[in-house]
Amino acid sequence: MNIVWFIDFFLPHYQGGGQVRLHELAKRLVKKGHAITIVTMQHPTIPDTEYLDGITIKHIGPVITQPPQRTIADFLKFFHAIKKHLRNSQYDIICAEGASLFPAYLFSK
């Protein structure tokens, strides 16, 4: 299956409990043969696409220089980027964490 997971920030650039949990889940899903894409906000020193343990990590939306600090405008830019990403991609399963839950649900329709 082709699975996308939206989260504000992700490893290795931001270390949090949710990020570690998602990384462990994604690694196990990759081992079972699934394609996993994690979509997260951008950082000025990170490329748009990275790979970690067989997971594709895409950085979209606003550039966040000091995670986890972000503004309402950053959330709105990320929501718009999620919408654009979903319109240009096809996934079997769409998952989301935190603030990206509502736009991922809304734009998946």
Backbone hydrogen bonds in HBPLUS format (Angstrom, degrees):
<---DONOR---> <-ACCEPTOR-->    atom                        ^
c    i                          cat <-CA-CA->   ^        H-A-AA   ^      H-
h    n   atom  resd res      DA  || num        DHA   H-A  angle D-A-AA Bond
n    s   type  num  typ     dist DA aas  dist angle  dist       angle   num
A0035-ALA N   A0001-MET O   2.87 MM  34  6.17 157.5  1.92 159.2 166.5     1
A0092-ASP N   A0002-ASN O   2.74 MM  90  5.25 150.9  1.82 144.6 154.8     2
A0093-ILE N   A0002-ASN O   3.33 MM  91  6.67 157.1  2.39 146.2 148.4     3
A0003-ILE N   A0035-ALA O   2.81 MM  32  6.04 174.9  1.81 177.1 175.3     4
A0037-THR N   A0003-ILE O   2.89 MM  34  6.26 151.9  1.97 155.8 164.9     5
A0004-VAL N   A0093-ILE O   3.04 MM  89  6.43 163.5  2.07 161.0 164.5     6
A0095-CYS N   A0004-VAL O   2.86 MM  91  6.12 157.9  1.91 151.3 158.7     7
A0005-TRP N   A0037-THR O   2.82 MM  32  6.24 146.4  1.93 159.6 167.8     8
A0039-VAL N   A0005-TRP O   2.85 MM  34  6.09 163.0  1.88 147.7 152.3     9
A0006-PHE N   A0095-CYS O   2.96 MM  89  6.30 160.1  2.00 135.5 138.0    10
A0097-GLU N   A0006-PHE O   2.84 MM  91  6.11 138.4  2.02 152.0 165.1    11
A0007-ILE N   A0039-VAL O   3.02 MM  32  6.34 159.9  2.06 164.9 167.4    12
A0041-MET N   A0008-ASP O   2.96 MM  33  5.57 169.0  1.98 139.3 142.9    13
A0014-TYR N   A0010-PHE O   3.21 MM   4  5.49 128.2  2.50 117.7 127.1    14
A0020-VAL N   A0016-GLY O   2.99 MM   4  6.25 159.4  2.03 155.1 160.5    15
A0021-ARG N   A0017-GLY O   2.94 MM   4  6.12 164.8  1.97 150.6 155.1    16
A0022-LEU N   A0018-GLY O   2.94 MM   4  6.06 163.9  1.96 144.7 149.3    17
A0023-HIS N   A0019-GLN O   2.91 MM   4  6.03 157.6  1.96 145.1 151.7    18
A0024-GLU N   A0020-VAL O   2.97 MM   4  6.22 161.4  2.01 152.2 156.4    19
A0025-LEU N   A0021-ARG O   3.00 MM   4  6.30 160.8  2.04 151.4 156.8    20
A0026-ALA N   A0022-LEU O   2.83 MM   4  5.97 168.0  1.84 155.2 158.8    21
A0027-LYS N   A0023-HIS O   2.90 MM   4  6.06 162.4  1.94 151.6 156.1    22
A0028-ARG N   A0024-GLU O   3.23 MM   4  6.40 160.1  2.27 144.0 148.7    23
A0029-LEU N   A0025-LEU O   2.98 MM   4  6.28 152.3  2.06 149.6 157.9    24
A0030-VAL N   A0026-ALA O   2.90 MM   4  6.14 156.6  1.95 154.6 160.6    25
A0031-LYS N   A0027-LYS O   3.07 MM   4  6.35 155.3  2.13 145.6 151.9    26
A0032-LYS N   A0028-ARG O   3.20 MM   4  6.48 131.6  2.45 134.6 146.6    27
A0032-LYS N   A0029-LEU O   3.10 MM   3  5.07 132.1  2.34  93.8 107.0    28
A0034-HIS N   A0029-LEU O   3.10 MM   5  5.59 162.6  2.13 148.5 143.7    29
A0033-GLY N   A0030-VAL O   2.88 MM   3  5.11 160.0  1.92 110.9 116.1    30
A0056-THR N   A0036-ILE O   3.02 MM  20  6.27 168.6  2.04 164.1 160.5    31
A0038-ILE N   A0056-THR O   2.74 MM  18  6.18 160.3  1.78 162.6 168.4    32
A0058-LYS N   A0038-ILE O   2.76 MM  20  6.14 162.4  1.79 164.4 170.6    33
A0040-THR N   A0058-LYS O   2.88 MM  18  6.26 162.5  1.91 165.8 171.7    34
A0060-ILE N   A0040-THR O   2.81 MM  20  6.16 159.8  1.86 165.2 169.3    35
A0042-GLN N   A0062-PRO O   3.03 MM  20  5.85 142.9  2.17 157.4 160.6    36
A0064-ILE N   A0042-GLN O   2.76 MM  22  5.96 175.6  1.77 144.0 142.9    37
A0046-ILE N   A0043-HIS O   3.21 MM   3  5.51 173.1  2.22 121.5 122.7    38
A0059-HIS N   A0048-ASP O   2.75 MM  11  4.89 162.9  1.78 148.5 150.8    39
A0050-GLU N   A0057-ILE O   2.81 MM   7  5.00 156.3  1.87 146.4 154.1    40
A0057-ILE N   A0050-GLU O   2.81 MM   7  5.00 173.1  1.81 145.3 144.7    41
A0052-LEU N   A0055-ILE O   2.96 MM   3  5.14 155.7  2.02 142.3 150.2    42
A0055-ILE N   A0052-LEU O   2.92 MM   3  5.14 158.3  1.97 112.9 120.0    43
A0069-GLN N   A0066-GLN O   2.82 MM   3  5.67 143.1  1.95 142.0 140.0    44
A0074-ASP N   A0071-THR O   3.07 MM   3  5.02 119.4  2.46  92.2 107.0    45
A0075-PHE N   A0071-THR O   3.10 MM   4  6.53 153.9  2.17 147.7 154.0    46
A0076-LEU N   A0072-ILE O   2.97 MM   4  6.31 160.2  2.01 152.9 158.1    47
A0077-LYS N   A0073-ALA O   2.92 MM   4  6.17 154.9  1.99 148.2 154.8    48
A0078-PHE N   A0074-ASP O   2.89 MM   4  6.12 153.7  1.96 147.4 155.1    49
A0079-PHE N   A0075-PHE O   2.81 MM   4  6.07 156.9  1.87 152.0 158.6    50
A0080-HIS N   A0076-LEU O   3.03 MM   4  6.26 158.7  2.08 145.0 150.1    51
A0081-ALA N   A0077-LYS O   2.93 MM   4  6.16 154.1  2.00 143.6 151.2    52
A0082-ILE N   A0078-PHE O   2.83 MM   4  6.10 150.4  1.91 151.0 158.9    53
A0083-LYS N   A0079-PHE O   3.06 MM   4  6.36 160.1  2.10 148.0 152.8    54
A0084-LYS N   A0080-HIS O   3.00 MM   4  6.32 162.7  2.03 151.1 155.2    55
A0085-HIS N   A0081-ALA O   2.84 MM   4  5.99 160.9  1.87 148.3 154.1    56
A0086-LEU N   A0082-ILE O   2.90 MM   4  6.10 165.3  1.92 156.5 159.6    57
A0087-ARG N   A0083-LYS O   3.04 MM   4  6.25 148.7  2.14 145.6 154.4    58
A0088-ASN N   A0084-LYS O   3.17 MM   4  6.38 137.2  2.36 143.0 153.4    59
A0088-ASN N   A0085-HIS O   3.18 MM   3  5.28 132.5  2.41  97.2 109.5    60
A0100-SER N   A0097-GLU O   3.26 MM   3  5.86 143.3  2.40 144.9 139.7    61
A0101-LEU N   A0098-GLY O   3.11 MM   3  5.73 166.4  2.12 120.3 124.2    62
A0104-ALA N   A0100-SER O   3.04 MM   4  5.94 156.1  2.10 146.9 154.3    63
A0105-TYR N   A0101-LEU O   3.01 MM   4  6.16 157.6  2.06 149.4 155.6    64
A0106-LEU N   A0102-PHE O   2.86 MM   4  6.03 174.9  1.87 161.0 162.4    65
A0107-PHE N   A0103-PRO O   2.84 MM   4  5.79 171.4  1.84 150.6 153.4    66
A0108-SER N   A0104-ALA O   3.09 MM   4  5.87 123.4  2.43 131.9 143.3    67
A0108-SER N   A0105-TYR O   3.35 MM   3  5.33 143.9  2.49  97.3 107.3    68
